[in-house]
Amino acid sequence: PATCYEGATMPARLAPLAPLLSLALLACSGGPPAARSAGTSGDGTSGADTGSSGDAGTGTATGTGSGGEDDEPYMWPDEALVELVDPFIGSGGLGYRVGTINPGATRPFGMVKPGPDTGLAQIQLSFLNCTGYHYDQTHVWGFSHARINGMGVPDYGSVLITPTTGMSEAKAARAGARSAFDHGEEEASPGYYAVRLADAGVRAELSATDHVALHRYTWEDPAADATVVLDLGYNPADGASPAGAVTIDPDGQTIRGTMTVMGGYSNRLGGVPTHFVARFSRPFAGFGVWGDDHVLAEGTASQEGAAIGAWASFDLDPGDPRVEVALAISYVSIDQAAANLAAEAPTTDFDGVRAAAATAWEGELRRVRALGGTDDERTRFYTALYHAFLAPTLFSEADGWYRGFDGEVHQADYRYHSDFSLWDTYRTLHPLFNLIQRDRQGEMMRSLVTMAAEGGDLPKWPLAFGYTGGMVGTPADIVLADAYLKGIAGFDAAEAYAAARLHATTPRPNAGRAGVEGYRARGWVASDEASSAASRTLEFAHADFALGEMAAALGEADDAADFAVRAQSYKNLWEPELGFLIGRRADGSFESAGFDPLTWQGYYAEGTAWHYLWMVPHDVDGLAALMGGRAALRARLADYFEVSKAFLEGPEYTPLEPVPYYWHANEPSLHAAHLFTAAGDPASAQRWIAWARGRHYGSGADGLPGNDDAGTMSAWYVWSAIGLYPLPGDPRYWISAPIFERLELDLGDAAAPDRRLSIVADGAGPGMIYVAGASWRGQPLDRPWITWEELAAGGTLRIELASQPTAWGADPG
């Protein structure tokens, strides 16, 4: 969601301070984050940066020649795609445009994500520091080890470790070991982060395996009192660990212990105990701990409590003034953390781990090869793909052990994942995985089914090993159904369907459908019986559509018919005099008194009537019929976008307030432009897709439209750049204009490892945002969509582009 607190606006106690806080940020940073390059203009066409990269040349040949007359082996240029990624994109922003991206080091989907936690001196703010870092802040507090990038609530931030010079009780306080930093002395690339800590006189470098963080600290003064501080009471923003324990083993050069994450969502689980073992490359010259009173106990080797910590000091080698730390985390036990450390970092080889992380990222980024585009577009694209592969989180540890939703420890023979931001990711991210992460998507779906088996229910927003109940609807239904319908293997579809059917029909204690009994009985969730009732009804209807399709594919004909009827429930919210889908009470009356389509209402989840008017992606013709036909829908949709464009580019817009019209930073709006295609006007869809891509994405720290929500916003950019868009639960993908001349997507999985999709865009370049024609496997394609069944065979989709609207694919109806 677009806010730091999901399901709510900025915390009430902070909202009045928003302008002041943002002005303080501007003052400290010298102004808003500057764009790293020229970017794009508001109409989606290229701006000043017209240079392109990725020209054809020598390199790797791909393609088998089996997908039609255009599918011939292509010689891709030799280039390191990791060099195109800028991890700082989305790490800043103000108000509702905060991206909450941390530029720290990680592997694809890695459990451990070591990265910088920053503050405005000794202040962190919940809506800026959800993942620890904000680009415009002035000080690095230290480096924590877990986070969900793009998350809208502050959480994780496990085991804050800070290199410094000397130790004092002041440094045992929160942010006490902080150090000023400068972006000119900061760098990041996939799997690597480095920064100079000015006050400490230390260069800090980070890298990672899946479960182990590697730190390398180099002191500028070899005679310095080199010290490393571990704050086990820290959680980001206003969070704090309620309990922990630490033990120092000077002979083994290790510090190990447990702290409890108690963030915005983890507090709903009662906290997430996080275990760690940290191994140091040098003997300890001194050590100690502190307790809740922050009084230092030098030479003491253990401590229990809440706001506790430990430190170790070192005698540096004048020829090599470095200390390296390998820190493993575990959600199972301290012994398991030690096993993770032994399995993945038996010796401390920072450079080797960094190289291996880069190699892992290169392999993942090569799932999509792109030729052409401007330098900015290529950086945005591969950074978006990088963001898309940061979550969900690999949660199984060495030898497959993980803590399950029953609180017990289990062993998996596959890669078990957690941290699914499903209300967000079902729309763009998981559909992307259905194409280019097929085997891992199967493991993710198996993980969701396992959560239901061990915890009793499918989750809607699982974090670590528990239910948070975040947001509304039952998005796991849509994700599982869509994966099954797209041929994803590796999970038990019948078991998945049974779990989804259970909470679609029965009240459940964990993550089910609030108001489901009334929804089934009358056809809507009543606004006087449940919060966000209109949003719930719309989400349930889409989920029922997807479940109906899955039921039909599984041979459950009666269920399929029942779910198909329930998928029409959105119609029960249509208030014909107002012309919107609004809240409705149990007695049938509408919440029409004082209605304002531009104001957040209690019967919507994070949105206005304008946002939710379009939340019927599964039945656009049905929605059009309510409005008076396709032409009427297209007219209202056109007005919606025109007014939105004028508002966003006019003097009234501020990122400190939610956008009442088209709000790309919040999920219910993401598919809206594609409704033009569904309603017979692909050219208008193409215009507004290009506008949204150019208006809401950039190459600077403010280069995301808002919280990335575990890759959701970045995945939208990937879809728009390749010229396709998914409809979860439906076999079709809408076609639009790619920004690249040629693309190749790896659709391979265990059953078909060599399957590829080539997309060739004739005429791609600045301003070429319209589609004039298309062909599939050499045969003309006159409809503006392509199906999964067609893509599953592999082949080449050729798209002819134009600079002006065309009638291709139009069907006015």
C-alpha positions in Angstrom: 0.0 0.0 0.0 1.0 3.6 -0.4 1.3 4.3 3.2 3.7 3.2 5.8 0.9 1.7 7.9 -1.1 -0.7 5.8 -4.8 -0.2 6.1 -4.4 3.3 7.6 -3.0 6.7 6.9 0.1 8.2 8.5 -0.2 7.7 12.3 -2.5 10.4 13.7 0.1 11.7 16.1 2.5 12.4 13.2 0.2 13.5 10.4 0.0 17.2 11.6 3.8 17.2 11.6 4.2 15.9 8.1 4.9 19.3 6.4 7.4 20.2 9.1 9.1 16.9 9.0 9.4 17.0 5.2 10.8 20.5 5.4 13.4 19.3 7.9 14.3 16.5 5.5 14.8 19.0 2.7 16.9 21.2 4.9 19.2 18.4 5.9 19.6 17.0 2.4 19.9 20.3 0.6 16.8 19.8 -1.4 14.9 16.9 -2.9 16.9 13.9 -4.1 18.3 14.9 -7.5 17.5 12.6 -10.4 20.5 10.5 -11.3 19.9 11.1 -15.0 17.5 13.0 -17.2 14.6 10.6 -16.9 11.4 10.7 -18.9 8.9 13.4 -19.7 5.3 13.2 -18.5 3.9 11.7 -21.7 6.1 8.6 -21.3 8.4 9.5 -24.2 12.1 9.8 -23.7 13.5 13.0 -22.3 17.0 14.4 -22.7 18.8 11.1 -22.4 18.5 9.6 -25.8 21.6 7.4 -25.7 21.0 3.7 -25.8 23.0 0.7 -24.7 22.8 -3.0 -25.3 23.6 -2.8 -29.0 23.9 -6.1 -30.8 27.3 -7.6 -30.9 29.2 -10.6 -29.8 27.9 -12.5 -26.9 25.6 -15.4 -25.9 23.3 -16.9 -28.5 19.8 -17.9 -27.3 16.6 -19.0 -28.9 16.0 -22.4 -30.6 14.4 -21.4 -33.8 11.4 -23.6 -33.0 8.9 -20.8 -32.3 7.9 -19.6 -35.7 9.6 -17.7 -38.5 10.8 -15.0 -36.2 12.2 -17.2 -33.5 15.8 -17.6 -34.6 18.9 -17.8 -32.4 20.0 -14.3 -31.4 23.5 -13.2 -30.4 23.0 -11.2 -27.2 25.7 -8.7 -26.3 28.2 -9.5 -23.6 27.3 -7.2 -20.8 27.0 -7.5 -17.0 23.4 -6.8 -16.2 24.3 -6.3 -12.5 26.0 -3.1 -13.6 22.7 -1.7 -14.8 21.1 -2.0 -11.4 20.9 1.0 -9.1 19.9 -0.1 -5.6 19.4 3.5 -4.5 16.3 3.9 -6.7 13.3 4.1 -4.4 15.4 4.5 -1.3 14.1 8.1 -0.6 11.0 10.1 -1.5 8.7 12.2 0.7 5.3 11.6 2.2 3.3 9.1 0.1 6.2 8.7 -2.4 8.5 7.0 0.1 9.8 3.9 -1.7 11.1 2.2 1.5 13.9 0.5 -0.4 17.0 -0.4 1.5 20.2 -0.4 -0.7 21.9 -3.0 1.4 23.4 -6.3 0.3 21.4 -9.5 -0.3 21.1 -12.6 -2.5 17.9 -13.1 -4.6 15.1 -13.8 -2.1 17.7 -14.1 0.7 16.8 -14.4 4.3 19.6 -12.2 5.5 19.6 -8.7 4.1 22.3 -6.6 5.8 21.9 -3.0 5.1 22.2 0.5 6.6 19.8 1.9 9.1 19.8 5.7 9.1 18.3 8.5 11.0 17.9 12.3 11.0 20.7 12.5 13.6 19.1 10.5 16.4 15.6 10.5 15.0 13.8 7.9 12.9 10.2 8.2 11.7 7.8 5.3 11.1 6.8 6.5 7.6 10.4 7.0 6.5 12.3 4.2 8.1 10.1 1.2 7.5 13.1 -0.8 6.2 15.7 1.1 8.2 17.1 3.5 5.5 16.1 6.8 4.0 18.2 8.5 1.4 17.8 12.0 2.8 18.8 11.3 6.4 22.1 12.3 7.8 23.5 9.5 10.0 24.1 5.8 9.8 23.0 4.2 13.0 24.4 0.8 12.1 23.6 -2.2 10.0 20.7 -4.6 10.6 20.1 -7.9 9.1 16.5 -8.5 8.0 13.8 -6.5 6.2 11.1 -6.7 3.6 12.1 -4.1 1.0 9.3 -1.7 0.1 7.3 -2.7 3.1 4.7 -0.2 4.4 5.2 -0.7 8.1 8.4 -0.6 10.1 9.5 -4.2 10.9 12.4 -6.6 11.2 15.7 -4.7 11.5 17.3 -7.5 13.4 20.6 -7.3 15.3 22.0 -3.8 14.7 25.8 -3.8 14.4 27.9 -0.7 14.3 31.7 -0.2 13.9 33.0 2.8 15.9 36.1 4.0 17.7 36.1 3.6 21.5 33.3 2.6 23.8 31.2 4.6 26.2 27.8 4.5 27.9 26.6 7.1 25.4 27.3 4.6 22.6 25.2 2.0 24.4 22.1 4.3 24.0 19.8 4.1 21.0 21.7 5.5 18.0 24.6 6.3 20.3 27.2 4.9 17.9 25.8 6.7 14.9 28.0 8.3 12.3 27.5 11.0 9.7 27.9 9.9 6.1 27.9 11.4 2.6 26.4 9.9 -0.5 29.6 10.6 -2.4 31.2 8.0 -0.2 28.5 5.4 -0.5 28.0 2.7 -3.1 25.8 -0.2 -3.8 25.4 -3.0 -6.4 23.5 -6.3 -6.2 25.0 -8.2 -3.3 27.2 -5.4 -2.1 27.0 -2.1 -0.1 29.7 0.2 1.2 29.8 3.5 3.0 32.4 5.7 4.8 31.3 6.4 8.4 32.8 9.9 8.8 32.6 10.2 12.6 34.0 6.7 13.2 36.6 7.0 10.5 35.6 3.6 9.2 34.8 2.2 5.7 32.1 -0.4 6.1 31.4 -3.0 3.4 28.6 -5.6 3.4 27.8 -8.7 1.4 25.7 -11.8 2.0 25.0 -15.4 1.4 21.4 -16.6 1.8 21.6 -16.8 5.6 24.9 -15.1 6.5 25.9 -11.4 6.4 29.5 -10.6 5.7 30.9 -7.3 7.1 34.3 -5.8 6.4 35.3 -2.7 8.5 38.5 -0.8 7.7 39.6 1.8 10.1 41.4 4.9 8.7 43.6 5.1 11.8 45.4 1.8 12.4 46.0 3.0 16.0 42.3 3.5 16.6 40.5 1.8 19.5 38.6 -0.3 17.0 35.2 -1.3 18.4 32.2 -3.2 17.1 28.9 -2.6 18.9 25.8 -4.9 18.8 22.5 -3.3 19.8 20.0 -6.1 20.5 17.2 -3.7 21.6 16.9 -2.0 18.3 13.9 -2.2 16.0 13.3 0.4 13.3 11.4 3.6 14.0 9.4 3.3 17.2 9.9 -0.4 17.7 12.0 -2.1 20.4 12.9 -5.6 21.3 11.1 -6.7 24.5 13.5 -9.5 25.3 16.9 -10.8 24.4 20.1 -12.6 25.6 23.7 -12.4 24.5 26.8 -14.4 25.3 30.4 -13.5 24.4 33.0 -16.2 23.7 36.4 -14.4 23.6 38.3 -17.7 23.0 36.1 -18.5 20.0 36.0 -14.9 18.8 32.2 -15.1 18.7 29.1 -13.3 20.0 25.8 -15.1 20.0 22.4 -14.5 21.2 18.7 -13.8 20.6 16.7 -10.6 20.2 13.0 -10.2 19.5 11.7 -8.3 16.5 8.6 -6.3 17.6 7.6 -4.2 14.7 4.3 -3.0 13.1 3.3 -6.5 11.9 5.5 -8.8 14.0 3.9 -7.5 17.1 0.7 -9.2 15.9 2.5 -12.5 16.4 3.8 -11.6 19.8 7.2 -10.8 18.3 9.7 -12.8 16.2 12.6 -14.2 18.2 15.7 -13.9 16.0 18.8 -15.9 16.8 22.3 -15.1 15.7 26.0 -16.1 15.8 28.6 -13.5 14.9 32.2 -14.6 14.2 35.0 -12.1 14.2 38.3 -12.3 12.2 40.5 -10.9 15.0 40.9 -11.8 18.7 39.2 -9.6 21.2 41.3 -7.0 23.0 38.3 -6.2 25.2 34.6 -6.9 25.4 31.6 -6.3 27.5 27.8 -6.0 27.7 25.1 -3.6 28.9 21.7 -4.1 30.3 18.5 -2.1 30.2 20.1 0.6 32.2 22.9 1.0 29.6 25.5 0.8 32.2 28.6 -0.9 30.7 29.9 -4.1 32.3 33.4 -4.5 30.8 34.7 -8.0 30.9 31.2 -9.5 31.5 30.4 -12.2 28.9 26.6 -12.5 29.2 23.4 -10.4 29.6 19.6 -10.9 29.4 16.9 -8.2 29.1 15.2 -5.9 26.6 17.4 -3.0 25.7 20.7 -5.0 25.9 23.8 -5.1 23.8 27.4 -6.2 23.6 30.7 -4.9 22.2 34.2 -6.1 21.4 37.3 -4.1 20.7 40.4 -5.0 18.7 44.1 -4.3 18.3 44.5 -3.5 14.6 47.3 -4.6 12.3 48.9 -1.4 10.9 49.3 -3.2 7.6 45.8 -4.4 7.5 43.5 -2.3 9.8 40.4 -4.4 9.1 37.9 -6.5 11.1 35.6 -8.9 9.3 32.4 -10.2 10.8 30.4 -13.2 9.6 26.9 -13.0 11.2 24.3 -15.7 10.6 20.7 -15.4 11.7 18.1 -18.1 12.3 14.4 -18.2 13.3 14.9 -21.8 14.7 17.7 -21.5 17.3 21.2 -20.3 18.1 22.5 -23.7 17.2 20.8 -23.5 13.8 22.4 -20.0 13.3 25.7 -21.7 13.9 24.8 -24.4 11.4 23.9 -21.7 8.8 27.3 -20.1 9.5 29.2 -23.3 9.1 27.3 -24.3 5.9 27.6 -20.9 4.1 30.6 -19.1 5.5 33.0 -21.7 7.1 35.8 -19.1 6.6 35.4 -15.4 6.2 36.0 -14.8 2.6 34.4 -11.4 1.9 35.6 -11.0 -1.6 34.5 -14.5 -2.5 31.1 -14.0 -1.0 30.7 -10.7 -2.8 31.6 -12.3 -6.2 29.3 -15.2 -5.6 26.4 -12.8 -4.8 27.0 -10.9 -8.0 27.0 -14.1 -9.9 23.8 -15.2 -8.4 22.2 -11.9 -9.3 23.5 -12.0 -12.8 21.9 -15.3 -13.3 18.5 -14.1 -12.1 18.6 -10.8 -14.1 19.3 -12.8 -17.3 15.8 -14.3 -17.0 14.9 -11.2 -19.1 17.3 -9.9 -21.8 16.6 -6.5 -23.3 18.1 -4.8 -26.3 17.7 -1.1 -26.9 16.1 1.6 -24.8 17.8 4.6 -23.3 20.4 4.2 -20.6 17.9 5.5 -18.0 15.2 3.0 -19.2 17.6 0.1 -19.0 18.7 1.1 -15.5 15.1 1.5 -14.4 14.1 -1.8 -15.9 16.9 -4.0 -14.4 16.5 -2.2 -11.1 12.8 -3.0 -11.2 13.6 -6.6 -11.9 16.1 -6.6 -9.1 13.5 -5.3 -6.7 11.1 -8.0 -7.9 13.5 -10.7 -6.8 13.9 -9.4 -3.2 10.8 -11.0 -1.8 9.2 -13.2 -0.6 11.9 -14.4 1.8 13.7 -17.8 1.7 12.8 -19.0 5.1 14.2 -22.6 5.2 17.7 -22.7 6.6 20.7 -25.1 6.4 19.5 -28.7 5.9 15.9 -27.4 5.2 14.9 -26.5 8.8 12.3 -23.8 9.4 9.9 -22.7 12.1 6.3 -23.3 10.9 3.0 -21.6 11.5 2.3 -24.1 14.4 5.4 -22.8 16.2 7.2 -26.1 15.7 10.4 -26.8 13.8 10.0 -28.7 10.5 12.3 -29.8 7.7 11.6 -29.1 4.1 13.0 -30.8 1.0 12.3 -27.6 -1.0 12.9 -23.9 -0.6 10.3 -22.8 1.9 9.4 -19.1 1.8 7.6 -16.5 4.0 7.0 -12.8 4.0 4.3 -12.6 1.3 2.7 -9.2 0.9 -0.2 -10.8 -0.9 -2.7 -8.0 -1.1 -0.1 -6.2 -3.1 1.8 -8.9 -4.9 -1.1 -10.9 -6.3 -1.6 -8.1 -8.9 1.8 -7.9 -10.6 4.6 -9.8 -8.8 3.3 -13.3 -8.6 2.0 -13.2 -12.2 5.5 -12.2 -13.2 6.9 -15.2 -11.3 4.4 -17.4 -13.2 6.3 -16.4 -16.3 10.0 -16.1 -15.3 10.4 -17.7 -11.9 8.3 -20.8 -12.5 10.1 -23.3 -10.4 10.5 -20.9 -7.5 6.9 -19.9 -7.8 5.9 -23.5 -7.4 7.9 -23.6 -4.1 6.3 -20.4 -3.0 2.8 -21.9 -3.6 3.8 -25.0 -1.8 4.9 -22.8 1.1 1.5 -21.2 1.3 -0.2 -24.6 1.3 2.2 -25.7 4.0 1.3 -22.7 6.1 -2.4 -23.7 5.8 -1.5 -27.3 6.8 0.5 -26.3 9.8 -1.4 -23.2 10.9 -4.9 -24.1 10.0 -5.6 -21.5 7.3 -4.1 -19.9 4.2 -2.5 -16.5 5.1 -3.2 -13.2 3.6 0.0 -11.4 4.7 2.3 -14.0 6.4 5.4 -12.7 8.1 8.1 -15.0 9.4 6.1 -17.9 11.0 2.7 -16.3 11.7 -0.5 -14.6 10.5 -0.6 -10.8 10.5 -4.0 -10.5 9.0 -2.7 -7.5 7.0 -5.1 -5.8 4.6 -8.4 -7.2 3.2 -9.6 -10.0 0.9 -8.1 -13.5 0.5 -5.4 -12.9 -2.1 -3.8 -16.3 -1.6 -6.9 -17.7 -3.4 -6.0 -15.6 -6.5 -2.3 -16.4 -6.3 -2.8 -20.1 -6.0 -5.5 -20.3 -8.6 -3.5 -18.2 -11.1 -0.4 -20.3 -10.6 -2.3 -23.5 -11.1 -4.0 -22.2 -14.2 -0.6 -21.1 -15.6 0.8 -24.6 -15.2 3.0 -24.0 -12.2 4.0 -27.4 -10.7 5.5 -28.3 -7.4 2.4 -27.9 -5.1 -0.7 -29.9 -4.4 -3.4 -28.1 -6.3 -6.3 -30.1 -4.7 -5.0 -29.3 -1.2 -4.5 -25.6 -2.2 -8.1 -25.5 -3.5 -9.5 -27.1 -0.4 -7.8 -24.6 1.9 -9.0 -21.7 -0.3 -12.5 -23.0 -0.4 -12.6 -23.4 3.4 -12.0 -19.7 4.1 -14.1 -18.6 1.1 -17.1 -20.3 2.6 -16.6 -20.5 6.4 -15.5 -17.9 9.0 -12.0 -18.6 10.0 -9.9 -17.4 13.0 -6.7 -16.4 11.3 -6.7 -14.8 7.9 -10.1 -15.6 6.5 -12.9 -13.4 5.0 -14.4 -11.0 7.6 -18.1 -10.8 6.9 -18.1 -14.0 4.7 -21.5 -15.3 6.1 -23.3 -12.1 5.2 -21.4 -12.0 1.8 -22.7 -15.4 1.0 -26.2 -14.8 2.2 -26.9 -11.4 0.6 -24.1 -10.9 -1.9 -22.1 -8.1 -0.2 -20.2 -7.5 3.0 -22.3 -5.0 5.0 -20.7 -1.7 5.9 -22.3 -1.9 9.4 -20.9 -5.3 10.1 -17.2 -5.0 8.9 -14.7 -2.3 8.2 -13.6 -1.7 4.6 -16.7 -3.6 3.6 -16.9 -2.4 0.0 -13.3 -3.2 -0.6 -13.8 -6.6 0.9 -16.7 -7.3 -1.4 -14.7 -6.3 -4.4 -11.7 -8.4 -3.4 -13.9 -11.4 -2.6 -15.6 -11.2 -6.0 -12.2 -11.2 -7.8 -11.0 -14.1 -5.6 -14.3 -16.0 -6.3 -13.7 -15.5 -10.0 -10.2 -17.0 -9.7 -11.5 -19.9 -7.5 -14.2 -20.6 -10.0 -11.7 -20.9 -12.8 -9.6 -23.2 -10.7 -12.6 -25.3 -9.6 -13.6 -25.8 -13.3 -10.1 -26.9 -14.1 -10.1 -29.4 -11.2 -13.5 -30.8 -12.3 -15.4 -29.3 -9.4 -18.4 -28.2 -11.6 -20.8 -27.3 -8.8 -18.3 -25.2 -7.0 -17.3 -23.5 -10.3 -20.9 -22.5 -10.9 -21.3 -21.2 -7.4 -18.1 -19.2 -7.5 -19.0 -17.8 -10.9 -22.2 -16.4 -9.4 -20.4 -15.0 -6.4 -17.9 -13.3 -8.7 -20.8 -11.0 -9.8 -21.2 -9.7 -6.2 -19.6 -6.4 -7.1 -22.8 -5.4 -8.8 -24.6 -5.3 -5.5 -22.5 -2.2 -4.6 -23.6 -0.2 -7.6 -25.4 2.9 -6.6 -27.1 4.0 -9.8 -27.8 7.6 -8.9 -24.2 8.2 -7.8 -22.6 5.9 -10.4 -20.1 4.4 -8.0 -19.5 1.1 -6.1 -20.0 2.2 -2.5 -20.7 0.8 0.9 -24.0 -0.9 1.6 -25.6 -1.8 4.9 -27.1 -5.1 5.9 -30.6 -3.8 5.4 -29.8 -3.0 1.8 -29.4 0.7 2.1 -26.4 2.5 0.6 -23.9 4.7 2.4 -24.9 7.6 0.1 -25.4 10.4 2.7 -22.6 12.9 2.4 -20.9 10.8 -0.3 -17.7 12.3 -1.7 -15.9 10.3 -4.4 -12.6 12.0 -3.5 -12.5 11.2 0.2 -11.3 8.1 1.9 -14.3 6.3 3.4 -14.5 3.7 6.2 -15.9 1.1 3.7 -12.8 1.3 1.5 -9.3 0.1 2.4 -6.9 2.8 1.6 -8.8 4.6 -1.2 -11.6 6.6 -2.6 -14.7 5.8 -4.6 -12.8 6.7 -7.8 -10.0 4.2 -7.0 -12.4 1.4 -6.3 -14.7 2.1 -9.2 -12.3 0.1 -11.4 -11.7 -2.8 -9.0 -13.5 -5.3 -11.3 -10.7 -6.5 -13.5 -12.3 -9.9 -14.0 -15.6 -8.6 -15.5 -15.1 -5.3 -17.4 -18.0 -5.9 -19.7 -20.2 -6.4 -16.6 -19.0 -3.1 -15.1 -19.5 -1.4 -18.4 -23.1 -2.6 -18.5 -23.7 -0.9 -15.1 -22.4 2.3 -16.6 -24.5 2.1 -19.7 -22.2 0.3 -22.1 -18.6 0.2 -23.2 -18.6 3.7 -24.6 -19.9 5.1 -21.3 -17.1 3.2 -19.4 -14.5 4.5 -21.8 -15.7 8.0 -21.4 -15.6 7.9 -17.6 -12.2 6.2 -17.6 -10.9 8.9 -20.0 -12.2 11.6 -17.7 -10.6 9.9 -14.7 -7.2 9.9 -16.3 -7.4 13.4 -17.8 -8.4 14.8 -14.4 -5.7 12.7 -12.7 -3.0 14.0 -15.1 -4.1 17.6 -14.5 -4.1 17.2 -10.8 -0.7 15.5 -10.5 0.9 18.0 -12.8 -0.9 21.0 -11.2 -0.3 23.2 -8.2 -2.6 21.3 -5.8 -0.6 18.1 -5.8 1.7 17.4 -2.9 3.3 14.0 -2.0 2.3 14.7 1.6 -1.4 13.7 0.8 -2.9 10.7 -0.9 -4.0 11.2 -4.5 -7.8 11.2 -4.8 -7.8 10.3 -8.5 -5.6 7.8 -10.3 -3.1 6.8 -7.6 -0.4 4.7 -9.0 1.2 4.3 -5.6 -1.7 2.2 -4.3 -2.6 -1.2 -5.7 -6.3 -0.9 -6.6 -5.4 1.5 -9.4 -2.6 -0.4 -11.0 -4.6 -2.1 -13.7 -6.9 0.8 -14.5 -5.2 1.9 -17.8 -5.6 -1.6 -19.2 -9.3 -1.4 -18.8 -9.3 0.6 -21.9 -8.1 -2.4 -23.8 -10.7 -4.6 -22.1 -13.3 -2.1 -23.2 -12.2 -2.1 -26.8 -9.8 0.9 -26.9 -6.2 -0.3 -26.8 -4.8 2.9 -28.1 -6.0 4.8 -25.0 -4.6 2.2 -22.8 -1.2 2.5 -24.5 -1.3 6.3 -24.1 -2.0 6.1 -20.3 0.4 3.2 -19.6 3.2 5.3 -21.2 2.1 8.3 -19.2 2.0 6.4 -15.9 5.5 4.9 -16.5 7.0 8.3 -17.3 5.2 10.1 -14.5 5.6 7.7 -11.6 9.1 6.1 -12.2 12.5 7.7 -12.3 16.2 7.1 -11.8 16.7 8.9 -8.5 16.2 8.0 -4.9 12.5 9.2 -5.3 12.2 7.0 -8.4 9.3 4.9 -7.2 5.6 6.0 -7.0 5.5 5.0 -3.3 6.1 2.0 -1.1 7.4 -0.7 -3.5 5.3 -3.2 -1.5 7.7 -6.2 -1.8 8.2 -5.6 -5.5 4.7 -4.8 -6.6 5.3 -1.4 -8.1 8.6 -2.5 -9.6 6.9 -5.5 -11.2 4.3 -3.1 -12.8 7.2 -1.3 -14.4 8.6 -4.6 -15.8 5.2 -5.5 -17.3 4.8 -2.1 -18.9 8.3 -2.2 -20.3 7.9 -5.6 -22.0 4.5 -4.7 -23.4 2.3 -7.2 -21.5 0.0 -7.1 -18.5 -1.6 -10.0 -16.5 -5.1 -10.6 -15.4 -4.8 -12.9 -12.4 -7.1 -15.9 -12.8 -7.6 -15.3 -16.5 -5.5 -16.8 -19.3 -5.0 -13.6 -21.1 -2.2 -11.0 -21.1 -3.0 -7.6 -22.5 -0.6 -6.3 -25.2 0.8 -2.8 -25.2 4.0 -1.1 -26.5 7.4 -2.4 -25.2 10.1 0.2 -24.7 12.8 -2.1 -26.0 13.6 -3.3 -29.5 14.0 -6.9 -28.5 13.3 -8.9 -25.4 13.8 -12.5 -24.5 12.1 -14.0 -21.4 13.1 -17.3 -19.9 9.9 -19.2 -19.4 11.7 -22.4 -18.5 10.9 -24.7 -15.6 11.8 -28.2 -14.7 9.4 -29.6 -17.3 10.4 -27.3 -20.1 13.8 -25.8 -19.2 14.5 -24.3 -22.7 11.2 -22.5 -23.2 11.6 -18.9 -24.3 9.4 -16.0 -25.3 10.9 -13.5 -27.7 9.3 -10.1 -28.1 10.4 -8.0 -31.1 9.2 -4.4 -31.2 9.6 -2.9 -34.7 10.2 0.8 -34.5 10.8 1.0 -30.7 12.2 4.3 -29.6 11.2 7.7 -28.2 7.5 8.5 -28.6 6.7 5.1 -30.2 4.0 4.3 -27.6 1.2 2.9 -29.8 0.7 -0.6 -31.3 0.0 -0.7 -35.1 0.0 -4.5 -35.5 1.2 -7.8 -34.0 2.0 -11.3 -34.9 2.5 -14.5 -33.0 4.9 -17.2 -34.3 4.7 -15.5 -37.7 0.9 -15.4 -37.9 -1.1 -12.1 -37.7 -2.6 -11.3 -34.4 -5.5 -8.9 -34.6 -6.6 -9.0 -30.9 -4.9 -7.1 -28.1 -4.2 -10.1 -26.0 -2.3 -13.3 -26.0 -3.0 -16.4 -23.8 -0.9 -18.4 -21.5 -1.7 -21.5 -23.6 0.0 -19.7 -26.6 3.0 -18.5 -24.6 3.5 -22.0 -23.1 4.6 -23.2 -26.5 7.3 -20.6 -26.7 7.9 -18.4 -29.7 8.1 -14.8 -30.9 5.6 -12.0 -30.4 6.3 -9.3 -32.9 4.8 -5.9 -32.3 4.8 -3.0 -34.7 4.9 0.4 -33.0 3.7 3.8 -34.1 3.9 7.3 -32.7 0.1 8.0 -33.2 -3.0 6.1 -32.1 -4.1 3.3 -34.3 -7.2 1.1 -34.6 -5.3 -2.1 -34.0 -7.2 -4.4 -31.7 -10.1 -2.0 -31.3 -13.5 -3.4 -30.5 -15.9 -0.5 -29.5 -18.7 -2.9 -28.7 
